[in-house]
Amino acid sequence: MNKILAIVKKELFRFLTDKKLMLTTVFLPGLMIYGIYSFMGEGMANMFEADEELKPQCVLYHLPETLNTRFKTLYMDQIDSSQLTVEQAKEKVAGQELDLVVVFPENFDEAVLSGSEKPEIEIYYNSVNNESARIYQFVVNTLDSYEESIANVFTMNSKSETYDLATEEDVSAMIYSMMLPMLLLTFVYSGCISVAPESIAGEKERGTIATLLITPMKRSDLALGKVISLSIVALMSGVSSFLGTMLSLPKLMGSTEMENMSAAVYSAMDYFLLFLIVVSAVLLLTALISIISAWTSSVKEASTAVSPLMIVVMLIGVSSMLLSGERISTLYYLIPLYNLVLCMNGIFSFSYELSQIFVALSMNVAVTAMLIVLLTKMFNSEKVMFSK
């Protein structure tokens, strides 16, 4: 145990005393994610919000007297329809010089009162123009309201009540369970790949691995010490990215109807189980990347060799968006890496079972142990460790 701790201390000392490595691996990921997601949220909000101070320019053709009062209450400038033909006005809407063109039938009131025919109102707008899209929706709502006042057979949701019964917990669970498993798995993988190749393939490239191999310790102790120390560093990077994501997601969703999100809906038990899942993911990915790095002879070669693994991790992470909350067989929790997504999705959607999480954790620990045994055999092989 002392020899394992010595390896762990050596690796951590090398990492913690390297200010540049600490900055790029631990602090920058979380800060960059928070900044980028917050900036994206504000940008999306500005993209879909119309300018409140700018009055939409609209042309109304044959506006009936019965609707004159209703349209005067709308926040818009009515352009004299005699100055433009309908086709000219439509061209100006397409060119974003006008915001809306509404063409009423000339006999609109007579047709409505007689009921003999349904008069058709043509509304032309430009969905790319925020002011145009907004005033279009206002006009449609005004006409719908007028139609209901004429033939008001029944009403829907007219009382001053909240009809959307989704709670803050429901909204948070839906968004977090779709996005965070993919993001967390990607962050954990990024943390592992940022330290593992340099620690093993880098030492082979520099020739310092030979010094470690001739020390009086078991190769299994060396392999275990490497995996533990690299996992600690990768976990620090993953936690930084996770915090940046959790803090910025409400801002990212602030421009949508999903703005009622809060990480406070999860209990301490949920976060503890999530921590165990992340730790098992870090151990598994670190051991896997360490084996790939041990087969290579340089950091550059190791980085290239682990690229296919990145594609696999991303595909598995994306699968969280396809899980719709249905009950999944416990057998799927025996699949390494995929079981991580299942567990995280269950935790974030409040649909997990402790037995399934225990199965996933046990399987990941067992696979990690087998990978460490394989890494030990590779350390024992001079052909592998001193290959060029």
Secondary structure, 3 states (H helix, E strand, C coil): CHHHHHHHHHHHHHHHCCHHHHHHHHHHHHHHHHHHHHHHHHHHHHHHCCCCCCCCEEEEECCCHHHHHHHHCCCCEEECHHHCCHHHHHHHHHCCCCCEEEECCCCHHHHHHHCCCCCCCEEEECCCCHHHHHHHHHHHHHHHHHHHHHCCCCCCCCCCCCCCCCCHHHHHHHHHHHHHHHHHHHHHHHHHHHHHHHHHHHHHHHCCHHHHHCCCCCHHHHHHHHHHHHHHHHHHHHHHHHHHHHHHHHHHCCCCCCCCCCHHHCCHHHHHHHHHHHHHHHHHHHHHHHHHHHHCCCHHHHHHHCHHHHHHHHHHHHHHHHCCCCCCCHHHHHCCCHHHHHHHHHHHCCCCCHHHHHHHHHHHHHHHHHHHHHHHHHHHCHHHHCCC
